[in-house]
Amino acid sequence: MTAKKKTRARESATRLNGQLPLRNHAERALSDYFTSLNGHRPAHLYDLVLREVEEPLFRVVLDYTEGNQSRAAVILGINRGTLRKKLKQLGLAGS
């Protein structure tokens, strides 16, 4: 079985309510990223992924909690102080 067929089979087997789980979206985005490199070597991928994912993660969770940082921290599984520090680092402290 080819890699594409394996990926499609895994995706169809893991669909939840007709939607792909977050990990499948991440896997597809990373595969697309590697495809788009056109021979260039990737570097610091871990940091890149964190930079790309962290800000929208915090924005969406804060939107979901209507700005309630205590609830957002619980949803994220982090301390409220850690959340406030991250928001400041990302320039979202006023959000």
Secondary structure in CASP SS format (residue, H / E / C, confidence):
PFRMAT SS
TARGET T0000
AUTHOR 0000-0000-0000
METHOD secondary structure of the structure
MODEL  1
M C 1.00
T C 1.00
A H 1.00
K H 1.00
K H 1.00
K H 1.00
T H 1.00
R H 1.00
A H 1.00
R H 1.00
E H 1.00
S H 1.00
A H 1.00
T C 1.00
R C 1.00
L E 1.00
N C 1.00
G C 1.00
Q E 1.00
L C 1.00
P C 1.00
L H 1.00
R H 1.00
N H 1.00
H H 1.00
A H 1.00
E H 1.00
R H 1.00
A H 1.00
L H 1.00
S H 1.00
D H 1.00
Y H 1.00
F H 1.00
T H 1.00
S C 1.00
L C 1.00
N C 1.00
G C 1.00
H C 1.00
R C 1.00
P C 1.00
A C 1.00
H C 1.00
L H 1.00
Y H 1.00
D H 1.00
L H 1.00
V H 1.00
L H 1.00
R H 1.00
E H 1.00
V H 1.00
E H 1.00
E H 1.00
P H 1.00
L H 1.00
F H 1.00
R H 1.00
V H 1.00
V H 1.00
L H 1.00
D H 1.00
Y H 1.00
T C 1.00
E C 1.00
G C 1.00
N C 1.00
Q H 1.00
S H 1.00
R H 1.00
A H 1.00
A H 1.00
V H 1.00
I H 1.00
L H 1.00
G C 1.00
I C 1.00
N C 1.00
R H 1.00
G H 1.00
T H 1.00
L H 1.00
R H 1.00
K H 1.00
K H 1.00
L H 1.00
K H 1.00
Q H 1.00
L C 1.00
G C 1.00
L C 1.00
A C 1.00
G C 1.00
S C 1.00
END
